[in-house]
Amino acid sequence: MNLPYQVSFAGKVVVITGAGGVLCGDMARAFAQAGAKVAALDLNEEAVEKLAEELRAQGYICRGYKANVLEREALEAVHQQVLSDLGPCDILVNGAGGNNPRATTDNEYQHEAKEGQKTFFDLEASGVDFVFRLNFQGTLLPTQVFAKDMVERHSGCILNISSMNAFTPLTKIPAYSGAKAAVSNFTQWLATHFAGTGIRCNAIAPGFLVSNQNRALLFNEDGTPTARSGKILRNTPMNRFVDSEELLGGVFFLCDDKAASAITGVVLPIDAGFSAYSGV
């Protein structure tokens, strides 16, 4: 992996939730390459164990842990393991999150709905609740557990993962958009709450990336872009999707205590210009 610039996180313990996925997996690789000791957390234990083995084979320090970000007791147990294996947490990346089909409509607009399609009125309360819990509580609970290390040492950094949805909601995904807006708001709340402790809290808001989670929404089975994909690109000034590695410069900057020492409560768009364009 080519790092965006040279910065050392040597001696830092970086805890990353959702590290079994593409985006946070790349963040784990980048932090490890920059000298950090990485704790990769994910509900998919096989994925983070594979990631940890990959990085250790390259001479880096990484341990994989199975963790459910919605279970406080499970997180507390993982916290103790991380303390024993790597030490107290210096940087927490709250990367776990996502959407769910039960909280997604089939149509962008109600007046275009056809018989048999799932409309706004068919959304399952359990699905909406799951999406809110995964994104919001899945950020809150790990922070409650791992930020204790930072408070005790009057130093640390928390990085949350927001989204373009937090600025302007996207069609079809009301729960995910609302949940990410809550993450952005919570980022500002944490920044204020921890301001006197030496802890900084910021977020990045990625633009449209192609991942395993959204690939079917963006591309047809034959590899051609879907209509939704076309609308996204038409409203993105750079006329392309964002690559996962393009997030790393912002991640490193916001987590670097020297470069971003006075920056807290910021939600940084990394979106190829999407949030800057009005559509006209």
Order of alpha helices (4+ residues) and beta strands (2+ residues): beta-alpha-beta-alpha-beta-alpha-beta-alpha-alpha-beta-alpha-beta-alpha-alpha-alpha-beta
